[in-house]
C-alpha cells in the first residue's frame, strides 16, 4: 500500500456560505467514516486560519507565512491505498464533500519511520 496526501489550500472553501458549513462538515465526516471502514484512513484535519510561526534551522522563530507565500494549507487527509487511481477516487469524494478541489500527492515511503510508528502503536 502507498500513502497519499490529499489537500486543499486555505481559502478554498471561502465560497461556501456560513449556513452551509454544517452540511459540509457532515458530508466530510461521512467520507472519513467511509474511509475508516474501508481501512484506508490514516489521518486528516482542517487547519485553523491563522498566522504561522516559522522556525529556522538555528531555532529562530519568526511570524509567517513569508510575504511571497501565495498559498498555504487549509486542510488535508492521508490515505493508505493500493494505487494512485484509488487515491484520486478518495480525493474526488473529499472534493464533493468539502465543495473544493483537492491536490493529490504521493507520500515518500520511509520504512524506518514506519517501523518506529508500529513500535509506538504496540505500546499503547
GIGI-V338444 format. One record per residue. N is the residue number from 1. SS is DSSP state (h for helix, s for strand, l for the rest). PSI is psi in whole degrees, -180 to 180 (none if undefined). Layout:
# GIGI-V338444
N/SS/PSI  N/SS/PSI
This chain:
# GIGI-V338444
1/l/153  2/s/142  3/s/141  4/s/140  5/s/124  6/s/121  7/s/165  8/s/155  9/s/153  10/l/134  11/l/-11  12/l/-21  13/l/9  14/l/-21  15/l/-9  16/l/124  17/l/145  18/h/-37  19/h/-16  20/h/-13  21/h/-37  22/h/-38  23/h/-38  24/h/-45  25/h/-43  26/h/-43  27/h/-41  28/h/-43  29/h/-34  30/h/-40  31/h/-41  32/h/-47  33/h/-40  34/h/-43  35/h/-39  36/h/-47  37/h/-34  38/h/-10  39/l/21  40/l/-13  41/s/129  42/s/-57  43/s/155  44/s/161  45/s/166  46/s/155  47/l/129  48/l/136  49/l/112  50/l/168  51/l/133  52/l/158  53/s/135  54/s/125  55/s/118  56/l/174  57/l/-21  58/l/4  59/l/-3  60/l/134  61/s/129  62/s/154  63/s/142  64/l/-165  65/l/166  66/l/148  67/l/-32  68/l/-6  69/l/122  70/l/-33  71/l/143  72/l/158  73/s/135  74/s/-23  75/s/162  76/s/163  77/s/148  78/s/126  79/s/151  80/s/104  81/s/170  82/l/-23  83/l/163  84/h/-38  85/h/-40  86/h/-39  87/h/-41  88/h/-36  89/h/-41  90/h/-39  91/h/-38  92/h/-41  93/h/-42  94/h/-41  95/h/-42  96/h/-46  97/h/-43  98/h/-6  99/l/36  100/l/155  101/l/152  102/l/142  103/s/139  104/s/125  105/s/139  106/s/138  107/l/133  108/l/134  109/l/146  110/l/87  111/h/-36  112/h/-41  113/h/-38  114/h/-42  115/h/-41  116/h/-43  117/h/-41  118/h/-40  119/h/-43  120/h/-45  121/h/-37  122/h/-29  123/h/-21  124/l/none
